[in-house]
Structures are given as structure tokens and as C-alpha cells.
Amino acid sequence: MTLVVVPVRYPLSNHSRATLAEAIRIAEDRDADLTVMHVDLYQESGEVTRTDLKGSVESEFGRVARARYVVRRGFLVEETILDEVAAESADVVVIGSKQVGRLRRAVARFLDEPDIDEFLREELDCEVITVGG
């Protein structure tokens, strides 16, 4: 079964809405499961719940078939996203164009000239789709 992961902000920003809309479309087109993910930073103590995230998404898009909602706590958004992608063996990650630079910096710790798409594809066997903002 194909899995699409989409990290979003909470509450949903305009950019997150656009990224999520594309992820929902991709999941439907590929008959895939969808994981909607928010990273709640330890230092901000937002205490966002899965119920909060699901409610926000469903108020914007209605019920999303085969969707799973996760809230992960972490110190760094990018590393937490990479951990989730690896742990869930995601096939596709849909990220906003603003997130690409942040992920590139996170991956730069491992590589000299990080190419996020190539890194995720080779290291995690994952396709990356970037949504413009």
C-alpha cells in the first residue's frame, strides 16, 4: 500500500492548505493512505493534539478518506519529519516550497551539497513532491 506523508503547520497556514490540498489529490490519484503530520516543538509547548489537527483539516477539506493524523514532538521540525518518513516507510512526501530550504539545512549535516529529493529517494526510497507557495 502506498503512503503519502504531508507535514503541515497548525493552525493551518495558507501555504499548508495548498500543500495539503495537493497531498490529498496525490493520495486519491494513487489510491494511497495519507499521513497528515504536525511537529509540535518542545520549546513552544503548543500541546497540539491529533484531534485538533484532524478537526482543522476536516473543517477545511471535509472528511479525508484513509487519512491518519499524527502530532510529533521534537526540537527540530526537519529532523522530526525525516524520522517520521523513515519510520513509516513513506513512498511520497509532499512538502511546501518553504520547507525545502529547512530540510536542505537538516540534511546538510550529513552531506556537503544536499539535494533533498535525491537524499530522500536514495536513503529512504521516497519520492518528494514540492508544492510552490
N, C-alpha and C positions, 0 to 999 in steps of 0.2 A: 504494500500500500504506500502510495506517495504521501509525503508530509511536507507541507509548506509552513514555514515559520515567519512571522512578521512581528518585529519589535515595534512598539508604539509608546508614545508618551501618554500619561494620564494626569489631568484630563486631556482628552484628545485635542491636539492642535490641528490647524488646517492642514499642515503638512502630514501629520499622522493619519488624518482622514483620507487624504489622497493615496497614501501608501497602503492603508488598509483596504480601500476600495479596489486597488489593483491586486492585492493579495487574495481577496475574496474572489475576484474574477478568475485569477490564475488557478485557485483551488477548484473552482467549479469547472473550468475548462479541462483540467487534468484529472477530475474526479478524485481529488485528494482531500486528506484531512488537513485542517488548518489549526495551527497553534498561534494564538494572539498573546504576545508576551509584553509585559511591562517590567522594567527594572526599577525597583524602589531602593533608592540609595540609602545606605545605613546612616550617613551623615545628615540626611534631610529628614529622617524619621517620618516619612509621609504615611506609612502604615496603610497603603492602598491594599484592598482585598480583591480576590478573584471576583467576588460579587460586584464590587464597584466597577471593575474593568468590564465585566460582562454586561452590566447594566448600561454603561456608557456606550459600548459598541452596539448593543441591540437598540438603544434609543435612536442611534444614528442610522443603522443599516437594517434593523429588524432582526429576527432570529437568523443566525448564520448556521446553516447545516454543517454538521461534522466539525464544529469548532470546539476547541479546548482553550481555556483561558488560564494563564499562569502569571503569577507575580513572583519574581525572584528578587531577593535582597542581595545587594552587592556593594562593593566600594567603587568599582569601575564599571560603568554601563557596558562598555565594549567587551571586556573580558567575560562578563556575565552572559552576554549574548553569545559569544563564541562557545562558552561552556554549555549553554542550552542546545545550541546547534549540534555540538558533538554528542552530548548525552542522548539526544533524541534521534540521532542519525537522520537529520533533516535532509531532504532531497533538494529543496529550494528554500532560499532565504530571500525575502523581499524587504529591501531597506530603502529608506528615503535618501535622497542625494546628500542631505546634510549629515547623515550618519556615516557616509563613506569615508570622509576625512578622519573622523574619530576612530573608525575601525582600522584605517590605514596606520594611524599612530600606534594603536594597540599591537598590531601585527609587526610594526617596525622593531619591536623589541626582539623579534625572532629573525627578521630578515633585513638586509641592507636597503633594498628598494622594494617595498611591499606592493604587490599587486593583489588587492583583496580578492577579486574574482578568482585569480589563479591559485592563491593560497587556499581559499576555501574549497575550491574544486579539487586540488591535489591532496591537501591534508585531510579534508573532511569529506571528500567526494560529494560536493554540494554545489549546486548552481546558484549564482547570485543575480538577482534582478534588481536594478536600481530604478527608483521612481523619482523623476525630476520634481522639483518644488517650484 
